[in-house]
Amino acid sequence: GTHGTGGPGGSDGTDGSVSGNSIFLRSGSSLTFIANDAGDLLTLGDQVAFTDDTPFGAGGTSVFVKGNGTVVYNGTTDYQGTVKITNANFRVNGEIDQAFVLVDRNIGFSAQKGTLSGTGTLTGNVFVNAGTLAPDAGGMLTLGSLNVADPGTVHIEIDSGGTSSVAVVGPASLAGTLEIHLDPAANKAGSYILLSSSGITGTFATAAL
């Protein structure tokens, strides 16, 4: 922004500036990432961050991930607002600190469930409502805490190289469906850790292979 002019006896202000690739959200504002069609891919590089004014006593901001395609986040951010995933696949390979993440579905848009995937870290609470939590094959998603509601789904891939998994640093409350894709080449006599937590309550209502 352009500086203001000082009054009598005062000094002019300083011009504003933009530094880096951060996106700053003012109180009550929102940011939307859209990958409309199934084949669409939106990749946010490792220098891209988004943040808000919650540390200054404000907040009430939202980040929306929408569409039927995939949005990839490779950066690191201390964003403290809400991230809502509807229908799209949000692949987090970087780190999102403190944000509340809702994985859901907008049935009015499409039948596809919102999906949180990747091999990154989300240190806030992740709430899987009508969506899917699906760490990438052979990888691990690390979460601060986890709540899975019915009809939410946790999808796990088991193949010859091992298994995808979810590591929850805090508590995990489970319901909904555990969905396992078992590759024919997987060791069927093997033992696999699919989800770990400091304290698990509840159980999956159904399990599907």
Contacts in CASP RR format, 6 or more apart in sequence:
PFRMAT RR
TARGET T0000
AUTHOR 0000-0000-0000
METHOD contacts of the structure
MODEL  1
GTHGTGGPGGSDGTDGSVSGNSIFLRSGSSLTFIANDAGDLLTLGDQVAF
TDDTPFGAGGTSVFVKGNGTVVYNGTTDYQGTVKITNANFRVNGEIDQAF
VLVDRNIGFSAQKGTLSGTGTLTGNVFVNAGTLAPDAGGMLTLGSLNVAD
PGTVHIEIDSGGTSSVAVVGPASLAGTLEIHLDPAANKAGSYILLSSSGI
TGTFATAAL
1 15 0 8 1.000
1 16 0 8 1.000
2 15 0 8 1.000
2 16 0 8 1.000
3 12 0 8 1.000
3 13 0 8 1.000
3 14 0 8 1.000
3 15 0 8 1.000
3 16 0 8 1.000
4 12 0 8 1.000
4 13 0 8 1.000
5 12 0 8 1.000
5 13 0 8 1.000
6 12 0 8 1.000
6 13 0 8 1.000
20 47 0 8 1.000
21 47 0 8 1.000
21 48 0 8 1.000
21 49 0 8 1.000
22 48 0 8 1.000
22 49 0 8 1.000
22 50 0 8 1.000
22 51 0 8 1.000
23 31 0 8 1.000
23 48 0 8 1.000
23 49 0 8 1.000
23 50 0 8 1.000
23 51 0 8 1.000
24 50 0 8 1.000
24 51 0 8 1.000
24 52 0 8 1.000
24 53 0 8 1.000
25 31 0 8 1.000
25 50 0 8 1.000
25 51 0 8 1.000
25 52 0 8 1.000
25 53 0 8 1.000
25 61 0 8 1.000
25 63 0 8 1.000
25 79 0 8 1.000
26 52 0 8 1.000
26 53 0 8 1.000
26 58 0 8 1.000
26 61 0 8 1.000
27 52 0 8 1.000
27 53 0 8 1.000
27 58 0 8 1.000
27 59 0 8 1.000
27 60 0 8 1.000
27 61 0 8 1.000
28 58 0 8 1.000
28 59 0 8 1.000
28 60 0 8 1.000
28 61 0 8 1.000
28 62 0 8 1.000
29 52 0 8 1.000
29 61 0 8 1.000
30 61 0 8 1.000
30 62 0 8 1.000
30 63 0 8 1.000
30 64 0 8 1.000
31 50 0 8 1.000
31 61 0 8 1.000
31 62 0 8 1.000
31 63 0 8 1.000
31 64 0 8 1.000
32 63 0 8 1.000
32 64 0 8 1.000
32 65 0 8 1.000
32 66 0 8 1.000
33 42 0 8 1.000
33 44 0 8 1.000
33 63 0 8 1.000
33 64 0 8 1.000
33 65 0 8 1.000
33 66 0 8 1.000
33 71 0 8 1.000
33 88 0 8 1.000
34 42 0 8 1.000
34 66 0 8 1.000
34 67 0 8 1.000
34 71 0 8 1.000
34 88 0 8 1.000
35 41 0 8 1.000
35 42 0 8 1.000
35 66 0 8 1.000
35 67 0 8 1.000
35 68 0 8 1.000
35 69 0 8 1.000
35 70 0 8 1.000
35 71 0 8 1.000
35 88 0 8 1.000
36 67 0 8 1.000
36 68 0 8 1.000
36 69 0 8 1.000
37 67 0 8 1.000
37 68 0 8 1.000
37 69 0 8 1.000
38 68 0 8 1.000
38 69 0 8 1.000
38 112 0 8 1.000
39 68 0 8 1.000
39 69 0 8 1.000
39 70 0 8 1.000
40 67 0 8 1.000
40 68 0 8 1.000
40 69 0 8 1.000
40 70 0 8 1.000
41 69 0 8 1.000
41 70 0 8 1.000
41 72 0 8 1.000
42 70 0 8 1.000
42 71 0 8 1.000
42 72 0 8 1.000
43 71 0 8 1.000
43 72 0 8 1.000
43 74 0 8 1.000
44 71 0 8 1.000
44 72 0 8 1.000
44 73 0 8 1.000
44 74 0 8 1.000
44 75 0 8 1.000
45 73 0 8 1.000
45 74 0 8 1.000
45 75 0 8 1.000
46 74 0 8 1.000
46 75 0 8 1.000
46 76 0 8 1.000
46 94 0 8 1.000
47 75 0 8 1.000
48 73 0 8 1.000
48 74 0 8 1.000
48 75 0 8 1.000
49 75 0 8 1.000
49 76 0 8 1.000
49 77 0 8 1.000
49 79 0 8 1.000
50 63 0 8 1.000
50 77 0 8 1.000
50 79 0 8 1.000
51 77 0 8 1.000
51 78 0 8 1.000
51 79 0 8 1.000
51 80 0 8 1.000
52 58 0 8 1.000
52 59 0 8 1.000
52 60 0 8 1.000
52 61 0 8 1.000
52 79 0 8 1.000
52 80 0 8 1.000
52 81 0 8 1.000
53 59 0 8 1.000
53 61 0 8 1.000
54 60 0 8 1.000
54 61 0 8 1.000
54 80 0 8 1.000
54 81 0 8 1.000
55 80 0 8 1.000
59 80 0 8 1.000
59 81 0 8 1.000
60 81 0 8 1.000
60 82 0 8 1.000
61 81 0 8 1.000
61 82 0 8 1.000
62 81 0 8 1.000
62 82 0 8 1.000
62 83 0 8 1.000
62 84 0 8 1.000
63 79 0 8 1.000
63 81 0 8 1.000
63 82 0 8 1.000
63 83 0 8 1.000
63 84 0 8 1.000
63 99 0 8 1.000
64 84 0 8 1.000
64 86 0 8 1.000
65 71 0 8 1.000
65 83 0 8 1.000
65 84 0 8 1.000
65 85 0 8 1.000
65 86 0 8 1.000
65 88 0 8 1.000
65 90 0 8 1.000
66 86 0 8 1.000
66 87 0 8 1.000
66 88 0 8 1.000
66 106 0 8 1.000
66 109 0 8 1.000
67 86 0 8 1.000
67 87 0 8 1.000
67 88 0 8 1.000
67 109 0 8 1.000
67 110 0 8 1.000
68 87 0 8 1.000
68 88 0 8 1.000
68 110 0 8 1.000
68 112 0 8 1.000
69 88 0 8 1.000
69 89 0 8 1.000
70 88 0 8 1.000
70 89 0 8 1.000
70 90 0 8 1.000
70 91 0 8 1.000
71 88 0 8 1.000
71 89 0 8 1.000
71 90 0 8 1.000
71 91 0 8 1.000
72 91 0 8 1.000
72 93 0 8 1.000
73 90 0 8 1.000
73 91 0 8 1.000
73 92 0 8 1.000
73 93 0 8 1.000
73 94 0 8 1.000
73 96 0 8 1.000
74 93 0 8 1.000
74 94 0 8 1.000
75 94 0 8 1.000
75 95 0 8 1.000
76 94 0 8 1.000
76 95 0 8 1.000
76 97 0 8 1.000
77 95 0 8 1.000
77 96 0 8 1.000
77 97 0 8 1.000
77 99 0 8 1.000
78 97 0 8 1.000
78 98 0 8 1.000
79 96 0 8 1.000
79 97 0 8 1.000
79 98 0 8 1.000
79 99 0 8 1.000
80 97 0 8 1.000
80 98 0 8 1.000
80 99 0 8 1.000
81 98 0 8 1.000
81 99 0 8 1.000
81 100 0 8 1.000
82 99 0 8 1.000
82 100 0 8 1.000
82 101 0 8 1.000
82 102 0 8 1.000
83 90 0 8 1.000
83 96 0 8 1.000
83 99 0 8 1.000
83 100 0 8 1.000
83 101 0 8 1.000
83 102 0 8 1.000
84 101 0 8 1.000
84 102 0 8 1.000
84 104 0 8 1.000
85 101 0 8 1.000
85 102 0 8 1.000
85 103 0 8 1.000
85 104 0 8 1.000
85 114 0 8 1.000
85 115 0 8 1.000
85 116 0 8 1.000
85 131 0 8 1.000
86 104 0 8 1.000
86 105 0 8 1.000
86 106 0 8 1.000
86 109 0 8 1.000
86 114 0 8 1.000
87 105 0 8 1.000
87 106 0 8 1.000
87 109 0 8 1.000
87 110 0 8 1.000
87 112 0 8 1.000
87 113 0 8 1.000
87 114 0 8 1.000
88 114 0 8 1.000
88 115 0 8 1.000
89 114 0 8 1.000
89 115 0 8 1.000
89 117 0 8 1.000
90 114 0 8 1.000
90 115 0 8 1.000
90 116 0 8 1.000
90 117 0 8 1.000
91 117 0 8 1.000
91 118 0 8 1.000
91 136 0 8 1.000
92 116 0 8 1.000
92 117 0 8 1.000
92 118 0 8 1.000
92 120 0 8 1.000
92 121 0 8 1.000
92 122 0 8 1.000
92 141 0 8 1.000
93 118 0 8 1.000
93 119 0 8 1.000
93 120 0 8 1.000
94 120 0 8 1.000
94 121 0 8 1.000
95 120 0 8 1.000
95 121 0 8 1.000
95 122 0 8 1.000
95 123 0 8 1.000
96 121 0 8 1.000
96 122 0 8 1.000
96 123 0 8 1.000
96 124 0 8 1.000
97 123 0 8 1.000
97 124 0 8 1.000
98 123 0 8 1.000
98 124 0 8 1.000
99 122 0 8 1.000
99 124 0 8 1.000
100 124 0 8 1.000
100 125 0 8 1.000
100 127 0 8 1.000
101 116 0 8 1.000
101 122 0 8 1.000
101 124 0 8 1.000
101 125 0 8 1.000
101 126 0 8 1.000
101 127 0 8 1.000
102 127 0 8 1.000
102 129 0 8 1.000
103 114 0 8 1.000
103 115 0 8 1.000
103 116 0 8 1.000
103 126 0 8 1.000
103 127 0 8 1.000
103 128 0 8 1.000
103 129 0 8 1.000
103 131 0 8 1.000
103 132 0 8 1.000
103 133 0 8 1.000
103 152 0 8 1.000
104 114 0 8 1.000
104 129 0 8 1.000
104 130 0 8 1.000
104 131 0 8 1.000
105 112 0 8 1.000
105 113 0 8 1.000
105 114 0 8 1.000
105 129 0 8 1.000
105 130 0 8 1.000
105 131 0 8 1.000
113 130 0 8 1.000
113 131 0 8 1.000
113 132 0 8 1.000
113 152 0 8 1.000
113 153 0 8 1.000
114 130 0 8 1.000
114 131 0 8 1.000
114 132 0 8 1.000
115 131 0 8 1.000
115 132 0 8 1.000
115 133 0 8 1.000
115 134 0 8 1.000
116 122 0 8 1.000
116 126 0 8 1.000
116 128 0 8 1.000
116 132 0 8 1.000
116 133 0 8 1.000
116 134 0 8 1.000
116 141 0 8 1.000
117 134 0 8 1.000
117 135 0 8 1.000
117 136 0 8 1.000
117 141 0 8 1.000
118 134 0 8 1.000
118 135 0 8 1.000
118 136 0 8 1.000
118 139 0 8 1.000
118 141 0 8 1.000
119 135 0 8 1.000
119 136 0 8 1.000
119 139 0 8 1.000
119 140 0 8 1.000
119 141 0 8 1.000
120 140 0 8 1.000
120 141 0 8 1.000
120 142 0 8 1.000
121 141 0 8 1.000
121 142 0 8 1.000
121 143 0 8 1.000
122 141 0 8 1.000
122 142 0 8 1.000
122 143 0 8 1.000
122 144 0 8 1.000
123 143 0 8 1.000
123 144 0 8 1.000
123 169 0 8 1.000
124 143 0 8 1.000
124 144 0 8 1.000
124 145 0 8 1.000
125 144 0 8 1.000
125 145 0 8 1.000
125 146 0 8 1.000
125 147 0 8 1.000
126 133 0 8 1.000
126 143 0 8 1.000
126 144 0 8 1.000
126 145 0 8 1.000
126 146 0 8 1.000
126 147 0 8 1.000
127 147 0 8 1.000
127 149 0 8 1.000
128 146 0 8 1.000
128 147 0 8 1.000
128 148 0 8 1.000
128 149 0 8 1.000
128 152 0 8 1.000
128 153 0 8 1.000
128 154 0 8 1.000
129 149 0 8 1.000
129 152 0 8 1.000
130 149 0 8 1.000
130 151 0 8 1.000
130 152 0 8 1.000
131 151 0 8 1.000
131 152 0 8 1.000
131 153 0 8 1.000
132 152 0 8 1.000
132 153 0 8 1.000
132 154 0 8 1.000
132 155 0 8 1.000
132 179 0 8 1.000
133 141 0 8 1.000
133 146 0 8 1.000
133 148 0 8 1.000
133 153 0 8 1.000
133 154 0 8 1.000
133 155 0 8 1.000
133 166 0 8 1.000
134 154 0 8 1.000
134 155 0 8 1.000
134 156 0 8 1.000
134 157 0 8 1.000
134 164 0 8 1.000
135 141 0 8 1.000
135 156 0 8 1.000
135 157 0 8 1.000
135 164 0 8 1.000
135 165 0 8 1.000
135 166 0 8 1.000
136 157 0 8 1.000
136 164 0 8 1.000
137 157 0 8 1.000
137 159 0 8 1.000
137 164 0 8 1.000
138 157 0 8 1.000
138 159 0 8 1.000
138 161 0 8 1.000
138 162 0 8 1.000
138 163 0 8 1.000
138 164 0 8 1.000
139 164 0 8 1.000
139 165 0 8 1.000
140 164 0 8 1.000
140 165 0 8 1.000
140 166 0 8 1.000
140 167 0 8 1.000
141 165 0 8 1.000
141 166 0 8 1.000
141 167 0 8 1.000
142 167 0 8 1.000
142 168 0 8 1.000
142 169 0 8 1.000
143 166 0 8 1.000
143 167 0 8 1.000
143 168 0 8 1.000
143 169 0 8 1.000
144 168 0 8 1.000
144 169 0 8 1.000
144 170 0 8 1.000
145 168 0 8 1.000
145 169 0 8 1.000
145 170 0 8 1.000
145 171 0 8 1.000
145 172 0 8 1.000
146 166 0 8 1.000
146 168 0 8 1.000
146 171 0 8 1.000
146 172 0 8 1.000
146 173 0 8 1.000
146 174 0 8 1.000
146 197 0 8 1.000
147 172 0 8 1.000
147 173 0 8 1.000
148 154 0 8 1.000
148 172 0 8 1.000
148 173 0 8 1.000
148 174 0 8 1.000
148 175 0 8 1.000
148 176 0 8 1.000
148 204 0 8 1.000
149 175 0 8 1.000
149 176 0 8 1.000
150 175 0 8 1.000
150 176 0 8 1.000
150 177 0 8 1.000
150 205 0 8 1.000
151 176 0 8 1.000
151 177 0 8 1.000
152 175 0 8 1.000
152 176 0 8 1.000
152 177 0 8 1.000
153 176 0 8 1.000
153 177 0 8 1.000
153 178 0 8 1.000
153 179 0 8 1.000
154 166 0 8 1.000
154 174 0 8 1.000
154 177 0 8 1.000
154 178 0 8 1.000
154 179 0 8 1.000
154 194 0 8 1.000
154 195 0 8 1.000
154 204 0 8 1.000
155 179 0 8 1.000
155 180 0 8 1.000
155 181 0 8 1.000
156 163 0 8 1.000
156 164 0 8 1.000
156 165 0 8 1.000
156 178 0 8 1.000
156 179 0 8 1.000
156 180 0 8 1.000
156 181 0 8 1.000
156 194 0 8 1.000
157 163 0 8 1.000
157 164 0 8 1.000
157 181 0 8 1.000
157 183 0 8 1.000
158 164 0 8 1.000
158 180 0 8 1.000
158 181 0 8 1.000
158 182 0 8 1.000
158 183 0 8 1.000
158 186 0 8 1.000
158 192 0 8 1.000
159 183 0 8 1.000
159 185 0 8 1.000
159 186 0 8 1.000
160 183 0 8 1.000
160 185 0 8 1.000
160 186 0 8 1.000
160 187 0 8 1.000
161 186 0 8 1.000
162 186 0 8 1.000
162 187 0 8 1.000
162 192 0 8 1.000
163 192 0 8 1.000
163 193 0 8 1.000
163 194 0 8 1.000
165 192 0 8 1.000
165 193 0 8 1.000
165 194 0 8 1.000
165 195 0 8 1.000
165 196 0 8 1.000
166 194 0 8 1.000
166 195 0 8 1.000
166 196 0 8 1.000
167 195 0 8 1.000
167 196 0 8 1.000
168 195 0 8 1.000
168 196 0 8 1.000
168 197 0 8 1.000
168 198 0 8 1.000
169 197 0 8 1.000
169 198 0 8 1.000
170 197 0 8 1.000
170 198 0 8 1.000
170 199 0 8 1.000
171 197 0 8 1.000
171 198 0 8 1.000
171 199 0 8 1.000
171 200 0 8 1.000
171 201 0 8 1.000
172 195 0 8 1.000
172 197 0 8 1.000
172 199 0 8 1.000
172 200 0 8 1.000
172 201 0 8 1.000
173 200 0 8 1.000
173 201 0 8 1.000
173 202 0 8 1.000
174 200 0 8 1.000
174 201 0 8 1.000
174 202 0 8 1.000
174 203 0 8 1.000
174 204 0 8 1.000
175 202 0 8 1.000
175 203 0 8 1.000
175 204 0 8 1.000
175 205 0 8 1.000
176 204 0 8 1.000
176 205 0 8 1.000
176 206 0 8 1.000
177 204 0 8 1.000
177 205 0 8 1.000
177 206 0 8 1.000
177 207 0 8 1.000
177 208 0 8 1.000
178 194 0 8 1.000
178 204 0 8 1.000
178 206 0 8 1.000
178 207 0 8 1.000
178 208 0 8 1.000
179 207 0 8 1.000
179 208 0 8 1.000
180 194 0 8 1.000
180 207 0 8 1.000
180 208 0 8 1.000
180 209 0 8 1.000
181 209 0 8 1.000
182 188 0 8 1.000
182 209 0 8 1.000
END
